[in-house]
Amino acid sequence: MQETANNNVATSGYLEIISFHLGKQVFCVNIMSVREIRGWAPSTTLPHSPRHVLGVINLRGSVIPVIDMAIRLGLPAIKPTERSAIIVTNIAGKLVGLLVENVSDMITVKNADLQPAPDVLPAAERALTKAIIPVDEQMICYLDLDALFSTADEMAA
């Protein structure tokens, strides 16, 4: 059923995204990888975990890791506030919480509006960005969650 939904998005020529802020930058992920959006809640720290892994939370009986997306993307760590959110995503069949400063919008964009990431970054970092999406006065970085968390270490929990 979900595969059919993904095919419909691709064949319709449109993409649905959820945009969020990290610092002064706007990023987005495909809405099909988002299970839910939760308010900020402290996590339980895991010893010897990577710096971007804040810890784990209990999501209706499932223990899931929470990742500080700013740290994972090489930005300064997020200082959680009442506006902060945890975007619960399904990445490679695993639930992962992504801590972001705030969720902005759900947007439908034309596939034709997706622009390739500039060649100024090394290929490995450029692979983390699926595309750049110009929306109004903003440039939104469309993240490839599978590439961001491609190893078991990235989702250690």
PALUMTI-216455 format. One record per residue: residue in one letter; chain; x, y, z of N, C-alpha, C in turn; residue number from 0. Coordinates in steps of 0.02 Angstrom, whole numbers, plus 50000, padded with zeros to 5 digits. Each point is the difference from the previous one (the first is absolute). Example, Ala and Ser with C-alpha at 12.3 -4.5 7.8 and 13.67 -1.06 7.14 Angstrom:
// residues 2
{"A" "A" {50660 49716 50390} {49955 50059 50000} {50045 50060 50000} 0}
{"S" "A" {49982 50053 49964} {50042 50059 50003} {49961 50055 50037} 1}
// end
This chain:
// residues 157
{"M" "A" {50041 49940 50000} {49959 50060 50000} {50043 50062 50000} 0}
{"Q" "A" {50052 50003 50044} {50043 50059 50003} {50038 50007 49934} 1}
{"E" "A" {50021 49944 49970} {50036 50003 49937} {49957 50033 49946} 2}
{"T" "A" {49936 49984 49999} {49954 50030 49953} {49997 50076 50011} 3}
{"A" "A" {49997 50021 50063} {49999 50072 50015} {50063 50033 49975} 4}
{"N" "A" {50059 49968 50010} {50062 50029 49975} {49999 50005 49925} 5}
{"N" "A" {49975 49949 49966} {49996 50002 49927} {49954 50055 49977} 6}
{"N" "A" {49944 50010 50034} {49954 50053 49981} {50032 50069 50005} 7}
{"V" "A" {50040 50010 50053} {50034 50065 50007} {50048 50009 49942} 8}
{"A" "A" {50039 49948 49985} {50050 50006 49946} {49966 50011 49932} 9}
{"T" "A" {49948 49962 49986} {49968 50005 49935} {49957 50063 49994} 10}
{"S" "A" {49978 50028 50056} {49959 50060 49996} {50041 50062 49986} 11}
{"G" "A" {50065 49995 50007} {50043 50058 49988} {50007 50046 50060} 12}
{"Y" "A" {49974 49978 50058} {50004 50040 50060} {50032 49961 50057} 13}
{"L" "A" {50026 50036 50048} {50032 49972 50059} {49973 50036 50061} 14}
{"E" "A" {49981 49962 50051} {49977 50031 50063} {50057 49996 50050} 15}
{"I" "A" {50016 50057 50031} {50056 50005 50047} {49977 50032 50065} 16}
{"I" "A" {50039 49987 50052} {49992 50035 50064} {50064 50040 50009} 17}
{"S" "A" {49992 50067 50009} {50059 50042 50009} {50009 50017 50073} 18}
{"F" "A" {50063 50011 50019} {50017 50016 50070} {50062 50044 50002} 19}
{"H" "A" {50008 50033 50057} {50057 50045 50009} {50054 49969 50043} 20}
{"L" "A" {50061 50014 49980} {50060 49987 50040} {50042 50063 49994} 21}
{"G" "A" {50004 50039 50053} {50032 50065 49995} {49960 50044 49954} 22}
{"K" "A" {50034 50034 49955} {49965 50044 49952} {49987 49965 49934} 23}
{"Q" "A" {50011 49935 49998} {49992 49963 49938} {49936 49958 50002} 24}
{"V" "A" {49973 49988 49941} {49939 49959 49993} {50019 49936 49964} 25}
{"F" "A" {49978 49944 50028} {50012 49934 49972} {49932 49967 49991} 26}
{"C" "A" {49999 49945 49964} {49937 49962 49994} {50015 49927 49988} 27}
{"V" "A" {49948 49959 50013} {50002 49929 49987} {49935 49981 49965} 28}
{"N" "A" {50001 49944 49966} {49941 49975 49966} {49948 49981 50052} 29}
{"I" "A" {49939 50021 49991} {49946 49987 50048} {49987 49924 50007} 30}
{"M" "A" {50017 49962 49949} {49988 49927 50002} {50044 49965 50051} 31}
{"S" "A" {50055 50032 50020} {50044 49969 50050} {49983 50023 50071} 32}
{"V" "A" {49951 50045 50007} {49981 50026 50066} {49941 49961 50028} 33}
{"R" "A" {50010 49974 50061} {49945 49963 50032} {49957 50048 50042} 34}
{"E" "A" {50034 50045 50038} {49964 50049 50040} {50048 50055 50021} 35}
{"I" "A" {49971 50054 50026} {50039 50056 50027} {49979 50009 50072} 36}
{"R" "A" {50049 49999 50045} {49987 50006 50072} {50034 50062 50027} 37}
{"G" "A" {49973 50025 50054} {50034 50054 50036} {50064 49975 50032} 38}
{"W" "A" {50043 50047 50017} {50063 49982 50032} {49989 49965 50067} 39}
{"A" "A" {50037 49948 50011} {50000 49965 50064} {50072 49977 50012} 40}
{"P" "A" {50026 50008 50061} {50068 49978 50014} {50008 49926 49985} 41}
{"S" "A" {50061 49981 49980} {50014 49930 49985} {50047 49971 50052} 42}
{"T" "A" {50003 49935 50002} {50045 49964 50045} {50066 49990 49964} 43}
{"T" "A" {50053 50025 50029} {50066 49997 49968} {50026 49928 49997} 44}
{"L" "A" {50033 49985 49945} {50033 49935 49991} {50075 50010 50006} 45}
{"P" "A" {50033 49961 50043} {50072 50007 50006} {50036 49981 49935} 46}
{"H" "A" {50053 50036 49986} {50044 49988 49942} {49965 50005 49933} 47}
{"S" "A" {49946 50039 49996} {49966 50009 49936} {50032 50058 49963} 48}
{"P" "A" {49992 50002 49934} {50027 50057 49962} {49970 50066 50026} 49}
{"R" "A" {50036 50055 49990} {49979 50065 50027} {49931 50021 49977} 50}
{"H" "A" {49982 49984 49938} {49934 50021 49974} {49943 49957 50026} 51}
{"V" "A" {50014 49943 50032} {49947 49959 50029} {49988 50025 50071} 52}
{"L" "A" {49943 50034 50010} {49986 50029 50065} {49981 49948 50052} 53}
{"G" "A" {49970 49946 49977} {49977 49947 50045} {49941 49965 49969} 54}
{"V" "A" {49957 49973 50043} {49941 49963 49977} {49938 50026 50036} 55}
{"I" "A" {49942 49991 49967} {49936 50015 50030} {49955 49939 49992} 56}
{"N" "A" {49947 49998 50041} {49951 49947 49996} {49941 50026 49958} 57}
{"L" "A" {49989 49968 49944} {49945 50018 49956} {49949 49944 50001} 58}
{"R" "A" {49951 50007 50044} {49947 49949 50008} {50029 49930 50004} 59}
{"G" "A" {50049 49991 50043} {50029 49934 50012} {50060 49983 49958} 60}
{"S" "A" {50017 50041 49950} {50059 49989 49959} {50054 50049 50020} 61}
{"V" "A" {50060 49976 50009} {50056 50043 50017} {50033 50022 49935} 62}
{"I" "A" {50002 50067 49989} {50029 50025 49938} {50055 50051 50015} 63}
{"P" "A" {50052 50002 49957} {50053 50049 50010} {49977 50070 49978} 64}
{"V" "A" {50028 50051 50033} {49986 50069 49982} {50066 50031 49977} 65}
{"I" "A" {49999 50027 49939} {50059 50029 49968} {49994 50076 49999} 66}
{"D" "A" {50052 50035 50022} {50002 50073 49993} {50019 50014 49928} 67}
{"M" "A" {49952 50019 49959} {50013 50010 49929} {50052 50054 49986} 68}
{"A" "A" {50002 50051 50042} {50050 50052 49990} {50070 49972 50006} 69}
{"I" "A" {50013 49962 50052} {50067 49970 50009} {50015 49953 49942} 70}
{"R" "A" {49951 49959 49982} {50010 49952 49945} {50019 50034 49935} 71}
{"L" "A" {49975 50061 49991} {50015 50037 49938} {50058 50048 50008} 72}
{"G" "A" {50036 49997 50056} {50059 50041 50010} {49985 50071 50024} 73}
{"L" "A" {49941 50011 50026} {49980 50065 50027} {50005 50000 50076} 74}
{"P" "A" {49996 50058 50032} {50000 50001 50074} {49940 49962 50028} 75}
{"A" "A" {50009 49969 50057} {49948 49960 50032} {49937 50042 50013} 76}
{"I" "A" {49944 49966 49999} {49935 50033 50014} {49993 50007 50075} 77}
{"K" "A" {49976 50058 50021} {49979 50010 50070} {49925 49995 50000} 78}
{"P" "A" {49973 49942 50021} {49928 49989 49995} {49959 50052 50038} 79}
{"T" "A" {49945 50020 49969} {49952 50047 50030} {49930 49970 49992} 80}
{"E" "A" {49950 50036 50021} {49931 49976 49993} {49979 49995 49927} 81}
{"R" "A" {50036 50033 49955} {49986 49996 49928} {50035 49943 49965} 82}
{"S" "A" {50049 49970 50034} {50038 49945 49970} {49954 49940 49990} 83}
{"A" "A" {50018 49958 49952} {49959 49942 49984} {50044 49940 49985} 84}
{"I" "A" {49971 49942 50010} {50032 49937 49980} {49958 49972 49942} 85}
{"I" "A" {50032 49997 49942} {49967 49971 49942} {50016 49925 50000} 86}
{"V" "A" {49950 49960 50011} {50010 49927 50002} {49997 49975 49928} 87}
{"T" "A" {50056 49971 49978} {50005 49978 49930} {50012 49925 49997} 88}
{"N" "A" {49986 49973 49942} {50016 49930 49986} {50057 50001 49951} 89}
{"I" "A" {50059 49979 50023} {50060 50000 49958} {50024 49928 49996} 90}
{"A" "A" {50000 49973 49941} {50022 49931 49988} {49964 49951 50047} 91}
{"G" "A" {49936 50011 50010} {49960 49955 50041} {50007 50010 50075} 92}
{"K" "A" {50037 50051 50022} {50008 50014 50071} {49972 50069 50017} 93}
{"L" "A" {49968 50005 50058} {49975 50064 50023} {50057 50040 50030} 94}
{"V" "A" {50006 50063 49980} {50052 50045 50025} {49968 50068 50011} 95}
{"G" "A" {50013 50030 50058} {49975 50067 50015} {50052 50052 49980} 96}
{"L" "A" {49980 50051 49965} {50044 50054 49978} {49982 50064 50038} 97}
{"L" "A" {50045 50023 50043} {49988 50062 50037} {50015 50058 49954} 98}
{"V" "A" {49949 50045 49992} {50007 50060 49960} {49977 50060 50041} 99}
{"E" "A" {50021 50060 49980} {49981 50060 50038} {49925 50012 49997} 100}
{"N" "A" {49972 49994 49941} {49927 50003 49993} {49981 49975 49931} 101}
{"V" "A" {49939 49976 49995} {49974 49977 49936} {49964 50059 49969} 102}
{"S" "A" {50013 50013 49936} {49972 50058 49966} {49935 49985 49966} 103}
{"D" "A" {50003 49958 49947} {49943 49990 49957} {50000 49930 49970} 104}
{"M" "A" {49942 49981 49976} {49994 49944 49953} {49988 50033 49933} 105}
{"I" "A" {50042 49985 49952} {49998 50034 49936} {49997 49949 49943} 106}
{"T" "A" {49962 50015 49948} {50001 49961 49940} {50039 50039 49948} 107}
{"V" "A" {50052 49969 49972} {50041 50033 49950} {50000 49959 49936} 108}
{"K" "A" {50012 50033 49944} {50005 49965 49936} {50069 49967 49996} 109}
{"N" "A" {50002 49939 49976} {50064 49966 49990} {50046 50042 49955} 110}
{"A" "A" {49970 50037 49953} {50039 50042 49954} {50036 50056 50037} 111}
{"D" "A" {49976 50018 50061} {50031 50054 50038} {50062 49977 50040} 112}
{"L" "A" {50012 49935 50004} {50057 49975 50036} {50064 50015 49961} 113}
{"Q" "A" {50047 50033 50033} {50064 50018 49969} {50055 49957 50030} 114}
{"P" "A" {50050 49980 49960} {50054 49959 50028} {50041 50040 50051} 115}
{"A" "A" {50030 49964 50047} {50045 50032 50049} {50061 50026 49962} 116}
{"P" "A" {50025 50059 50019} {50058 50028 49966} {50062 49956 50007} 117}
{"D" "A" {50044 50005 49952} {50061 49960 50000} {50055 50026 50047} 118}
{"V" "A" {49984 50047 50043} {50051 50029 50045} {50017 49953 50057} 119}
{"L" "A" {49958 49951 50014} {50012 49953 50054} {50032 49937 49973} 120}
{"P" "A" {50040 49966 50042} {50025 49935 49980} {49942 49952 49986} 121}
{"A" "A" {50011 49950 49958} {49946 49955 49979} {49965 49967 50059} 122}
{"A" "A" {50036 49982 50053} {49970 49966 50057} {49949 50045 50035} 123}
{"E" "A" {50017 50064 50010} {49953 50047 50031} {49943 50019 49953} 124}
{"R" "A" {50016 50006 49936} {49949 50017 49951} {49947 49945 49996} 125}
{"A" "A" {50020 49937 50013} {49953 49943 49997} {49948 50005 50056} 126}
{"L" "A" {50013 50037 50053} {49952 50008 50055} {49941 50044 49980} 127}
{"T" "A" {50010 50040 49948} {49949 50046 49976} {49971 49974 49936} 128}
{"K" "A" {49935 49983 50001} {49968 49977 49938} {49992 50056 49951} 129}
{"A" "A" {49983 50060 50026} {49988 50057 49955} {49995 50064 50041} 130}
{"I" "A" {50001 50055 49965} {49985 50065 50029} {49933 50021 49969} 131}
{"I" "A" {49955 50025 50043} {49934 50018 49977} {49988 50074 50014} 132}
{"P" "A" {49996 50041 49947} {49983 50070 50010} {49924 50007 50012} 133}
{"V" "A" {49982 50028 50059} {49930 50011 50016} {49995 50072 50025} 134}
{"D" "A" {49962 50040 49962} {49995 50072 50015} {50070 50029 50005} 135}
{"E" "A" {50018 50030 50057} {50065 50030 50009} {50051 49953 50034} 136}
{"Q" "A" {49979 49938 50012} {50043 49953 50036} {50032 49950 49952} 137}
{"M" "A" {50057 49974 50022} {50032 49943 49967} {49998 49944 50051} 138}
{"I" "A" {49963 49947 49985} {49991 49945 50047} {50044 49941 49978} 139}
{"C" "A" {50039 49975 50047} {50044 49943 49987} {49961 49936 50013} 140}
{"Y" "A" {49989 49960 49947} {49963 49937 50004} {50049 49944 50018} 141}
{"L" "A" {49993 49974 50060} {50047 49951 50027} {49984 49929 49979} 142}
{"D" "A" {50052 49961 49988} {49993 49928 49986} {50012 49963 50066} 143}
{"L" "A" {49947 49982 50035} {50007 49968 50065} {50036 49933 49996} 144}
{"D" "A" {49990 49963 49947} {50035 49936 49993} {50076 50011 49996} 145}
{"A" "A" {50021 50051 49964} {50072 50015 49995} {50027 50027 50067} 146}
{"L" "A" {49961 50041 50035} {50021 50029 50063} {50011 49947 50053} 147}
{"F" "A" {49961 49947 49998} {50003 49948 50051} {50012 49932 49966} 148}
{"S" "A" {50051 49997 49959} {50012 49940 49961} {50036 49944 50037} 149}
{"T" "A" {50028 50014 50058} {50035 49948 50037} {49964 49985 50065} 150}
{"A" "A" {50012 49942 50026} {49968 49980 50064} {50023 50046 50056} 151}
{"D" "A" {50062 50026 49997} {50025 50045 50052} {49960 50064 50004} 152}
{"E" "A" {49973 50022 49943} {49963 50063 49998} {49935 49996 50040} 153}
{"M" "A" {49972 49940 50005} {49936 49991 50035} {50010 49957 50062} 154}
{"A" "A" {50059 50004 50030} {50015 49959 50058} {49949 50012 50056} 155}
{"A" "A" {49965 49947 50017} {49952 50004 50055} {49977 49930 50017} 156}
// end
